[in-house]
Amino acid sequence: MSLQWYPGHMTSARRMMQENIKLIDIVIEILDARIPYSSRNPDIDDLAKNKFRLIILNKSDMADKAVTDLWIKYYKEKDIACVALDARKTSSAAKIMTLVSDVCKEKIERDRKKGILNRPIKAMIVGIPNSGKSTFINSFAGKSYAKTGNKPGVTRGKQWIRAGKGMELLDTPGILWPKFEDQSVGMKLAITGAINDNILEMTELSSNLISYMQKYYCNNLMERYKIDESMSIETALSQVADVRKCIKKGNVPDLDRAARIIIDDFRSLKLGNISLERPDDIKG
Ligand code: G4P
């Protein structure tokens, strides 16, 4: 499977982040809870070093809660605050505000000692395309969404979005591009829909999804398509074509359509809440 690579975009996105990072107290990194490893660009560790950090496992409404809990534990063991979220919910904002205040409590205390009270915490939202950055900013800023304009001491032209009393978000989220070097990363980004469908090979994606689900979510496959863990991928695809009546001219199973159905069922949660990677899969 060949995937598009965008070095030009990546360089300018990285430059934007580097230019702004000095203005920021906390970097809020948004990952897809179904693929916390594959949706994470490791460059962020370098870009955000010496900053407070918060990792949001977004779209947690689509992931397997037990696996999401393992990821939260994984990051906590690395001393990085991490929380599961559905960014579309406005109630998420209060949850994040409390966490951000907790993560940044050293800074708040430092300010207090200098007699500075209620200085807003400045945050930058970062993540790969489609991880939910705009959704998060919109629900976080809520009705109070307002561009506060230039401020003394802040580089000219920079806009901040006021989010509640205590926080300001940089209006341009940092776009990190996924790292495709590892084939399985590209595969998972494609299955979840983070990469445009047109460039994808549906049969390859659905074959990978089936084989992963045979290992971890066999009951879900059995329930929806009567696929069991011992079936070959070819038989499993034919089985889906049969169950979902995908037949081509000449009474031949339409495997391409069956493959498309599997991916659509996954993305629309008809196959259940599924996480495509667990901390144990990751070395280090
Ligand atoms: P981005 O700025 O990082 O590129 O991502 P964006 O907010 O545009 O979100 C990408 C898609 O993910 C959107 O769906 C958005 O609604 C959805 N999304 C964001 N956060 C969550 C979440 O926590 N849970 C779920 N289930 N979905 C989420 P879309 O279909 O592309 O757009 P739309 O139909 O919602 O307008």
Residues whose N, C-alpha, C, O or C-beta is under 5 A from the ligand:
A	BS01	G4P	N58 K59 S60 L85 D86 A87 R88 I128 P129 N130 S131 G132 K133 S134 T135 F136
